[in-house]
Amino acid sequence: MEDVVLKFGAFRELLTDGAPEMVGKVIEQLVVLLQAEQTNPVPYRPQMIGLVERFHRSWKDCVSTFMSSNVQNDWNLWVKFAVYAYNSARHSTVALTPNELMMGRRLRPPNELLRRTAVTEAGELMPYHERLLLAMERSHACAEAARVKEQERQAHYYNRRVRQKRTFAVGDRVWVYNPPRGPKATKFVHQWQGPMRIVESAGYENFVLEREDK
């Protein structure tokens, strides 16, 4: 309510996953109060909620970079910092930042205030509103064109990777995928280790690696 409705207004439809906190009585009462409709997608169907799951992956990776390596329970301290970093970063698919598409302007980073010396005067409201609408319309058109182009590029590289077998050689620099395991492992533990360099081949597509950061 406080983070969504009071900032962006009431929603007409709520698309959620099967998480218990999203299907409880509180959410049900909120949906009824707003006269909205709640949709629960079919599990393991990326056509409906795959984009949200992909955002969760990026969000967790971003939060994990802020967290302490020894303490894995301070993630709530870095949520807003991760959201700011994501909203101010240019998306590779649409070639614009999420804030530009949602608010019509990019987020100003703190270091830009140090370089800026000129002070601009406030203009009239209506001309600014017209420029803002025009800029958002132009941004959405550019984002759609960039999305189509990026999808074609990704499909090209994906098809080439499927047809060609990936090979490694001694001296190549690689990252090792090592997901956390055990009772103390959390979602915010780094899943990739490296960079590492291939020292020798151990046979059957196994390799002896040496860390470069030690």
C-alpha positions in Angstrom: 0.0 0.0 0.0 2.6 2.6 1.1 5.3 1.7 -1.5 3.0 1.2 -4.6 -0.5 2.6 -4.2 0.5 5.8 -2.5 3.3 6.5 -5.0 1.9 5.4 -8.3 -1.9 5.1 -7.7 -4.3 2.2 -7.4 -3.7 -0.7 -9.8 -6.4 -2.4 -11.9 -4.7 -5.8 -12.0 -2.2 -7.6 -9.7 -0.1 -10.3 -11.3 1.7 -12.3 -8.6 3.5 -15.6 -8.2 2.6 -18.3 -5.7 4.5 -16.8 -2.8 2.5 -17.1 0.5 2.8 -13.5 1.3 1.2 -12.5 -2.0 -1.9 -14.8 -1.7 -2.8 -14.1 2.0 -5.8 -12.4 3.4 -4.0 -9.0 3.5 -3.5 -9.0 -0.3 -7.0 -10.3 -0.9 -8.5 -7.5 1.2 -6.3 -4.9 -0.6 -7.5 -6.2 -4.0 -11.1 -6.1 -2.9 -10.7 -2.6 -1.5 -9.2 -1.3 -4.7 -11.8 -3.1 -6.8 -8.9 -4.7 -8.7 -8.4 -8.2 -10.1 -5.6 -10.6 -9.0 -4.1 -13.1 -11.4 -2.0 -16.0 -10.3 0.0 -17.5 -13.2 0.6 -21.1 -13.9 3.9 -22.3 -12.3 6.9 -22.7 -14.6 5.3 -20.7 -17.4 7.8 -18.0 -18.4 5.4 -16.4 -20.9 3.5 -14.9 -18.0 5.9 -14.0 -15.3 9.3 -14.8 -16.8 10.2 -11.1 -17.0 9.6 -10.6 -13.3 11.7 -13.7 -12.3 14.5 -12.3 -14.5 14.3 -9.0 -12.6 14.4 -10.8 -9.3 17.7 -12.4 -10.5 19.2 -9.1 -11.4 17.9 -7.5 -8.1 19.4 -10.3 -6.0 22.8 -10.0 -7.7 22.8 -6.3 -7.1 21.8 -6.6 -3.4 24.5 -9.3 -2.9 27.2 -6.9 -4.0 26.3 -4.5 -1.2 26.0 -7.1 1.5 28.8 -8.2 3.9 30.5 -11.4 2.9 30.2 -12.7 6.5 26.7 -11.5 7.4 23.9 -12.5 5.1 21.0 -11.1 7.0 21.4 -7.3 6.3 19.9 -7.4 2.8 17.0 -5.2 3.9 19.5 -2.3 4.4 20.4 -2.3 0.7 17.1 -2.8 -1.0 16.5 0.9 -1.9 20.1 1.3 -3.0 19.7 -1.7 -5.4 16.4 -0.3 -6.7 18.1 3.1 -7.4 21.0 1.4 -9.2 18.6 -0.6 -11.4 16.3 2.3 -12.2 19.2 4.6 -13.1 21.1 1.9 -15.3 20.5 1.7 -19.0 18.6 -1.5 -19.9 20.3 -3.4 -22.7 17.0 -4.4 -24.3 15.4 -1.0 -24.6 18.6 1.2 -24.5 17.0 3.4 -21.9 16.8 3.5 -18.1 13.6 2.4 -16.4 13.2 5.8 -14.8 13.2 7.5 -18.3 10.4 5.2 -19.4 8.4 5.6 -16.2 9.0 9.2 -15.2 10.2 10.8 -18.4 13.6 11.7 -17.1 16.8 10.0 -16.0 17.9 9.9 -12.4 20.6 12.5 -11.6 23.6 10.8 -9.9 25.2 12.5 -6.9 28.5 13.0 -8.8 26.7 15.1 -11.4 25.9 17.7 -8.8 29.6 18.2 -8.1 30.3 19.0 -11.8 27.3 21.2 -12.4 27.9 24.9 -11.7 25.1 26.7 -13.6 21.8 27.3 -11.9 18.7 27.0 -14.1 15.5 28.9 -13.5 12.2 27.2 -13.1 10.1 27.4 -16.3 6.3 27.5 -16.7 4.3 24.5 -15.8 2.3 23.8 -19.0 5.2 24.0 -21.5 7.2 21.7 -19.2 4.2 19.3 -19.1 4.0 19.2 -23.0 7.7 18.6 -23.3 7.5 15.8 -20.8 4.7 14.1 -22.6 6.5 14.4 -25.9 9.8 13.1 -24.4 8.0 10.1 -22.9 6.2 9.3 -26.2 9.6 9.5 -28.1 11.3 7.4 -25.4 8.6 4.6 -25.7 9.0 4.6 -29.5 12.8 4.4 -29.2 12.5 1.6 -26.6 10.2 -0.4 -28.8 12.6 -0.1 -31.8 15.6 -1.0 -29.6 13.7 -4.0 -28.1 13.0 -5.5 -31.5 16.6 -5.0 -32.6 18.0 -6.5 -29.4 15.7 -9.6 -29.6 17.1 -10.2 -33.1 20.6 -9.9 -31.9 20.1 -12.2 -29.0 18.4 -14.8 -31.2 21.3 -14.7 -33.6 23.9 -15.3 -30.9 21.7 -18.0 -29.2 21.3 -19.9 -32.4 25.0 -19.7 -33.1 25.8 -21.0 -29.6 23.4 -23.9 -29.9 24.9 -25.0 -33.2 28.5 -24.7 -32.1 30.0 -26.6 -29.2 31.7 -24.4 -26.6 35.4 -25.3 -26.2 38.1 -24.1 -23.7 41.8 -24.0 -23.9 44.7 -23.7 -21.5 45.2 -20.1 -20.5 41.5 -19.1 -21.0 40.1 -16.9 -18.2 36.7 -18.2 -16.9 34.2 -17.9 -14.1 33.1 -21.0 -12.2 29.4 -21.4 -11.3 29.2 -22.6 -7.7 25.7 -22.2 -6.2 25.6 -22.1 -2.4 24.6 -25.2 -0.6 23.9 -26.1 3.0 21.6 -24.8 5.8 23.4 -21.5 6.0 23.3 -20.7 2.3 21.0 -17.8 1.3 19.9 -16.4 -2.0 22.3 -13.6 -1.7 25.5 -15.6 -1.6 27.6 -15.1 -4.8 27.1 -18.0 -7.2 30.0 -17.3 -9.4 33.7 -17.5 -8.4 36.6 -16.0 -10.2 38.2 -14.8 -12.3 40.1 -18.0 -12.8 42.6 -19.2 -15.4 42.7 -22.7 -17.0 46.0 -24.4 -16.0 45.6 -27.8 -17.7 43.0 -30.2 -19.0 41.9 -33.1 -16.7 40.0 -35.0 -19.4 36.3 -35.5 -20.1 35.8 -31.7 -20.3 37.2 -31.1 -16.8 39.9 -28.6 -16.2 42.3 -27.6 -13.4 41.8 -23.9 -12.5 43.9 -21.3 -10.7 42.4 -18.2 -9.1 43.8 -14.9 -10.2 42.5 -12.7 -7.4 44.7 -14.4 -4.7 
